[in-house]
Amino acid sequence: MKDTFELATLGVRAGQHRTGFQEHSEALFLTSSYVFGSAAEAAAGFAGTGDGYVYSRYTNPTVTMMQERLAALEGGEACVATASGMSAILASCMVLLKAGDHVVSSNAIFGATVQLFATLLPRFGIETTFVPLTQIGAWERAVRPNTRLLFLESPSNPLGEVADLGAIAAVAKKSGAALAVDNCLCTPALQRPLALGADLVIHSATKYLDGQGRVLGGAVVGRKGAVLDGLVGFLRTAGPSISPFNAWVILKGMETLEIRMQAQSERALAIAQWLEGHPQVARVYYPGLPSHPQHALAMRQQRAGGAIVSFDVRGGRDAAWKVIDATRLISITGNLGDVKTTITHPGTTTHGRLTPQARSAAGIGDGLIRLAVGLESPQDLQADLARGLG
């Protein structure tokens, strides 16, 4: 579909391929394999020289539609879908890196991603240097001759720090490394990293792309060429494939992505403003607030502040747990991106496997609470939080 269409239109229309039945809703192809007309046609399919689909581990019409829609939303040329966000990150690393290579990563990333870079990749001879997300000089100093990948989330989870994507993209380009940006929290509805200089955009489609906490999925978006072709080859060999059903659910979720992200961002801003004035709250972390240290940068790069509001309560872990346990409406769960508001204590859940030193370096204190704001009434959410804030 033409990229001249607006984002809302692309979310509803991009990537659709109708069958001979001319269905209006996208078709769900629940099949593991495909029938060939002859032995020669089958041989061409398996050799990659023929047209059509071969095996749903790496080729499926429903998955193709999801990939094309997300690529259109991100302004990319191609997309490869995977089983989860973490498998998208792993697949990217396996394609881009080899033994002896070096990664520079923000230290403000999801806890499982830290574990991947810090404990698993070293087993394959790949070293990672972690740097503060917002300090461009630290990125420049960390780069080595063997650096092949720069990786970050922006905004970060859970503190909402915002990277200067253009400046870090310049560091990557100068060093000859690829820049991969996890765009999970903003989605293309609020931010398009490829337009700001990133080489790859990575998604946990489990979050806002689905939007209702139903399925797992991941994706990598970028330019056509060796990296995206390598990702298809990795799926074919290693198998971290998305199921057609999950791809279909995410495909339908993208139809409402823009209006959900706008509405959830508006509610998050209202909650953040209320929390900032509460005496029991020591600090609020939300890029949409003027008090946020990267507020001006966020408003240049993003269309809104997003739906994640984190805040420090006075009194440490006991006080934070009191707030969480007092909720009756908000769901206590580690997931985010749902239309139902969720709450969690990052220090003992999503980032609980990090060492105390790593949590401290990432700014994750004992009193920190992460709120992923959904579509409920802000007044009802405030009343639910006020119960535990006293």
Buried (B, 14 or more C-beta within 10 A) or exposed (E): EEEEBEBBBBBBEBBBEEEEEEEEEBBBBEBEEBEBEEEEBBEBBEEEEBEEBBBBBBBBBBBBBBBBBBBBBBBBBBBBBBBBBBBBBBBBBBBBBEEEBBBBBBBBBBBBBBBBBBEEBEEEEBBBBBBBBBEBEBBBEBBBEBBBBBBBBBBBBBBBBBBBBBBBBBBBBEBEBBBBBBBBBBBBBBBBBBBBBBBBBBBBBBBBBBBBBBBBBBBBBBEEEEBBEBBBBBBBEEEBBBBBBBBBBBBBBBBBBBEBBBBBBBBBBBBBBBBBEBEBBBBBBBBBBEEBEBBEBBBEBBBBBBBBBBBBBBBBBEBBBBBBEBBEBBBEBBBBBBBBBBBBBBBEBBBEEBEEEBBEBBBBBBBBBBBBBBBBEBEEBBEBBBBBBE
